Amino acid sequence: MLCRVLAAALALASTPETILAQASLTETYRETADRILDAATADEEGFEKLAHLTTSIGHRLSGSVGLERAIEWAYAEMQKEGLDNVRKLPVQVPHWVRGRESARVVSPVEREISILGLGLSIATPGGPLTAPVVAVRSFEELAALGRDAVQGKIVLYAVPWMSYGETVRYRASGASRAADLGAVAVLVRSATGRSLYTPHTGALRYDEGSTSIPAASVTVEDAEWMARLIASGQEVRAELSMEARMLPDAESFNLVAEIEGREKPEEVVVMGGHFDSWDVGQGAHDDGAACIAAWQALTAIRRLGLRPRRTLRVVLWTNEENGLRGARAYRDWLGDGVGMHVAAIEMDGGAERPVGFGLGLRAGQEDAPDELYDEALTPLRQIGALLSGIDASEITRGGGGADIGPLMAEGIPGLGLRTVGDHYFDWHHTEADTLDKVEPDNLRRAMALLAVMGFVLADMPGTLPNVASK
């Protein structure tokens, strides 16, 4: 099937309809891009919107009052701004509630420790749970200990920071791996390279067939302290208390707004981020800033009187953090029309200084051939050159995002906005993800990147090579 789709896409790419104009896109769109950049870099409204979202509404976990307040506010404001086809698309989302939680080491010394329960964790059954702690640095160490050493204990994953992708595995599946050896709970070192005694939450996944046990994150400092005590030969006992619970699914919405295309409105470039956040901090970097940047990019383009050839759509997805129901619901809403998307752009790596975009081309689980990447990167780098004035022209292979994942799985070209990434994982999923960490100039730059890339992709004569059949 993949070969058939790729063959069709390559044939399509050779037709007059999809061949890019001979003139460089940099030359063709320089004047328009400069107008967009001038508007974006002078913008004050976007930061004001982010300030309202983070300060007056705050964190926005799926199923919460905060998320629904945010959606209603943005929906009303988008309508006031005159954006086209502003819609709320219903999505049933999981409703997990943290409740009260606490932990302390009871021996060999007594000390309170700071925790954040992992998203979707169960509560400690029957009240506080007290047990010895066993520390491991990897899944291999856990397996080597075996059931005799793990049965009835709390497993502490004191895993060193390598990268988010490598370290987050312990948060996601550590509870089930430990439960399979008889553990009664897990504590997971926060997924960050630096810490100022700040625990990081995030979703876990209970494996089917495994016993569900309580799971919480601990700070880097406490994880290392307990691991050192255990390594010195002392028995560490800890008490964990969690009241987390799942409630029935709640109604939420994907929020959609557009500038309808002037010639080919049925063809769509979509861009956005996820409007939900964890129930700590303010969801400023993850992912409020992205939602505001994409929304404000659309608003700026409209105010400049620009209407691209194709429809330029912004989606503020719901439930990325603990379910991805919004991403799947958006794909289902498109139905057979998914192939009319010509590109999808996501921002979900924080609002530090942006440097450009990464491109992903996939059909199912297989990556597209090198020649298809080469064909797509040529026009994208011409568009990227329009952003050189703000030092954000880098276009690389490898990109996408969780919310555009269902589109990319069907072959839609996906772009992920990239930043310097210096501090994002210091704040990620913590009480410290707050507005004061967002520099207004970086938010404006992100808005500029999304506006220029989104507009040109929606307006240029041809399209990127697309491994989805239309």
N, C-alpha and C positions, 0 to 999 in steps of 0.2 A: 504493500500500500504506500509506504514512504517513497519508494522509488518512483511509483506512478505519479504521486503528488509533486515530487521534485522535478520530474520530467515535464509535467504540465507547467510548472512554475517557470522553468528555464525557457520553454517555448513561449510562454506569455511574455517573458522579459525581452524577447526579440521582436515583438510586434511594435508598430508605431505608437500604440496607446501607452505603452509603459517605458519606452526609451526616453531617457532624460534629454532635455533640450541641449543642443550642442554648446550653447553658451554656458560658462561656469555659473553655478548657482550663487557663488560668491559675488560675481559681477551683477547678476540679474537682481539679487535681493539686497544689495548693499544699502541703497537709500531707504528701503522699507525697514530693514533691520536696524539701521541707525535711529530711525524714528522710534522704534520699539525700545531700543536700549536707552534712549534719552528719557522716555516716559518711565521706564522701569527704575532707572537709577535715581530719578527724582521723586519716586513714589513715597508717600508717607502713609497712605491709607492701609496698605498691607500690614505694616507693623501694628497699626491701631487695631486692626481686626484680630491679629494674633494676641495682642494684649487683652482684648475683650474675651477671646476664647479661653485663654489660660488663666486670667485673673478673676473674671466674673463668673465663668462656668467651671473651669478646672478640669480635673481628670475625667475620663469618659469611657469606662469599661462597658463592654456590651451588656445590655439589659439594664443599665443604670439610668437614673434620672438625668445625670450630667450629659450622657451621650444624646439623649432625646432632646434636651434643651439646646444643645449645640446644633443638632440637625434642624430644628425648627427655626432657630435664629438665622442660620446660613440660608435656609430655604427662603425666608422672608426677604433677606437682604439681596439675594440673587434676583428675585422677582423685581424688587425696587430698582435694581441696576439695569433692568431691561434685557437681561440675557435671554436667549431663545430656549424654549422647551424645557423650562425648569421643572424637574419632576422628582418625586420621592418614590423609589421602587421598593416595595415591602420585602423584608428579609426576616425570617425567624432565626434568632440568634441564641446561643447558650447564655444562661444567666447564672454565673458563679458569684458567690458572695464570700468575701474573706472572713468576716467575723473577727472576734478577738483572738489574738495569738501571742504567745510568749515562749521563751526558752531560757534555761539557765543550766550551767554546770553545777552539779551538787557535790562532786568530789573529783580530784583530791583537794580542790579549793572550791569555795562557793562563789559563783559570779553570774550575774545576768548577762545574756548575750543577745545581740540584736538579730532578728530574723525577719524575713518576708516569706510567707507561705507561697509555694509555687502555684501558679494558676491551674485550676481544675483539681487541685489536691483535695483529698478527703480530710475530714477532721480526725483528731486523735480519738479513738473509740473510748467512750465511757469516761472522758475527762483527761487530765494530764497523764502522760506516759513517761515512765522513768526506766532507763536501761543503760547498760554499758555501751560505750562508743568504740567502734573499730574504724581506723582511718586507712584509706587506700588512695593511691595517686593515679590509678587507671583501672579500666575494666579488667585488664589482665591480672593486676594485683588482687582484685576482688575474686576472680575465678580461682586464682592460686590459693587463696585462703580456704575456700570450700565451705560447705554447709556447717561443719562442726565449729568453725571460728566465727560464723556470721549469725547463726540461728539465735533469735531472741535479742539481737543487738540493733543499735542505731548505726547505720553506715554513714560515715563522713567521707564525702568525695572531696579530698584536698588536692584537686587537680590543678597543676600549674597552667597559667594562661599561655596558650599557643597562638590561637586565633579564635575569633568567635565561632566560625564553622566547626572547628575541632573541639572546642571546649563546651559548646552548647549541647553536645550529645549527652553529657552527663546530667544536665538539667532535664532534657527531654525524656530519656529512657532509663535514667539511673534508678528510679524507684522500682520499676519492674524487674530490672536486673538484680537488684538487691533482694527484692521480695522472693524471687525464685530460689534464693539460698536461705530463706527464713528470716530475713531482717524484719524488724517491726516498724522502722521509719528510716528516712534518709535526711541528711543535711548536706547541702551542695554548696561548695565554694562559689561565690558569685562570679559570673562570667565577665571578668574585666581584668585588665592588666594593672590598673592603679586603683587605689581605694583610700578614702578618708572615712573609714568605718561606716560604709554605706552598703547595705545588702541590695542585691539586684533580683527582682522577681522575673517571671516569664512562665510560659506554658510548659506543662509536662504532658506526657502521653502514656497512659496505662496500656500495656500490651494485653490483648485478648488472651484469656487463659491464665494470666498472672494475678496474684492477689494484689489488691490496691492497698497501699500503705501511705501514711502521711509523709509529705515532703515539703521542705522549706529551704530557702537559701540562707546562708550565713555570710558575714563579711569575710574578706580576705584575711583580715587580722585575726579573727576568731578561728577560722579554719586552720591557719598556720599555728596558732597557739595550741589548739587541741592536738593537732598532729604531732607537735614537738613533745607535748606531755606524754602521749602514747608511745612515741619513739624512745623516750627515756625510760620506759618500762613501767610507768604509772598507769593505773586503771582510771579512765575517765568515765564518769557517769553523768548523764544529762537528763533533764526533764523537759519535755516538749508538750505544749498545750495549743491546740488549734481548733477553731470552731467553724472552719470552712464548710460550705454546703452548696449543692446545686439546687436551683429552683427550676420550675418549668420554663421552657423556652419563652423568650419575650419577642415582641415585634420591634423591629428596627427598620432602617431604610438605607439604601444606597441613594446618595443625592447626585443628581445629574443636571448639568446646564450646558448650553451649546452656543456657538455662533454657527448658524446653519449655512452650509456651503452655497455659493452662488451658482455653480454649474453642475456639481455632482454631489448633491446633499446626501445621497444614499451611501457615499463613501465616507469613512470616518477615521480621523486621528483622535485617539483618546489619551488623556493624560490626567494624573492625579496622585493621590495618596490615601492613607486610611485615616478616617475621622475618629475611630475609637482609640483608646489608649489604656494603659494599665491603671489601676485604681490607686496609684501613688503619684506624687509630683503633680505636674500640670499637663503632661503630654505635649510639651513645647517642641522638642526636637523630634520626638517619636509619637505622632507624626503630624502634629498640628501645623508646624511651619510649612511642610510640603503641601498640605491642603490649602493653606492660605496663599502660598506662592502660585499654585496652579490656578486657583480661583481668580486671584488678582491679575495674573497673566491674561486670562480670558477677558476680564473686565477692561484692562488697558487696551487690548487689541480692538475691542468694540468701541471704546471711546476715541480711538484714533480713526475710526471710520473704515477699518479694514475688514473685509469679508473674504476669506479664502475660497478657493475653488471647491474644496471639499468641506465637510462639516468638521469643525474643531470642537471636541467635547471634553468637558471636565467631569470626572467622577470622584466623589468623596466616598470611598468604600467603607462599609461597616464590617466589624468583627474580623479584622486581620489578626489581632493579637492572640485570640484563643479559639479559633475555629475556621477562619477563611470562608465563612458562609457568604459574605458579601461578594467575594470574587467569584464563587461558583454560581451565585444567583444572577450576577451580571452576565456571565457566559450563557446561562439558561435563558435569560431574557432576550438575548440576541437570537437564539434559535439558529435557523439556517443562515441568518444574515451575518454570522461571525466572520465569514470570509470577506465581507465588505469593509472590515477594518483594514486600513493600509499600514497602520503603525500604532503601537501602544507605548506610552512613556510613564514611568513611575519614579517618584522620589520617595525614598524611605531609608535614608542613611544619615538623617540629621541635616541641620542647616549651617554647618561650618562652611568655610569658603569653597564654593564649587569650582571644579576644574574641567568639567566636560561631561561626556556621556560614555557609557559602555553599551555595546550592541550584542544582543543575543538572537540567534535564528535557530529555532527548533521545531521539529514536528514530532509529537509524542515525546519519547525520552531520548531521541537521537539528535545529535547536533547536525546542522546543515553542512554540506561540503565546503571546502575552503574557497572554491571559485564563487560560490554564492555570497560568502562573506566579502570577498574582494569586490564584487559588484556592488554590494550595499555600502561598503565603507567609503568608496570614492565620492558619491554625492554627500554622504554624511560629513565627511571631512571638509567638503566645500561649504556646507552649512556651518560647521564648527569654526571655520575661518572668520565668519561673521562675528564671532564672539571673542576674537583675539584682543579687542580693545579692553575687555575686562578680564583678560588672562584666564579664559575658560574654554579654550578651543580644542582640548584633548578629546579625541574620539578613538576608543579602543574596542577591541573584540572582548566579549564577555560582559553581559549585563542583563538587566530585566528586573523582576521583582515578584513578590508573592501574589499581589493582587492582579497583576497582568499574567501570572503564570498560566491560568487556564486558557488565555488567548494564545500565548506563545506555544503551548502544547499543541495547538492546532495550526501552527505555522506563521502566526502573525509576528512580524518583526517587533522585538521589544527592546526598549532603551531604558537604562537606569541612570539617573543623574548621579554623578560621582563628586565627592568632596575630598578635601585633604584628609579627613578622618582622624584628626589628631586626638580628639577628646570624646568623640561620640560614645564610646563604650565605657567612659568614666561615668556618664549620666544615664545611660540606657536602662530603662525599666526601674528607675529609682525615684526616691523622693526629691532628688536633685535635678530632675528633668523639668526645669522651670524657665520662665521667660528671660530671666537675667542672663542665661547662658546663650541667648540668641543675639548676635550682633545684627542690628538693622541693615547695615550695608551688605552682609552676606545673604540676608533674606531677599533684598532687592536683586542681588546677582542671580539668585536661584530663580526668582520671578522672570528675570531677563532671559535666562537660558531656556526655561520652559516656553516662554512666549515666542522667542525666535525659532527654536527648533520645531515647536508645534505648528506655528504659522507656515513656515516654509514647507514642511512635510505635507501640510494640508493644501498648499497652493501650487506647488511646483507641477510642471506639465506631466511628468510621469510619477511612478511610485517605486518604492524600494522593492527588490525581489522578494516575493512572498511565497512561502512554501505551503500556504493554504489554498485550496481550490476555491474559486469564486463562483 
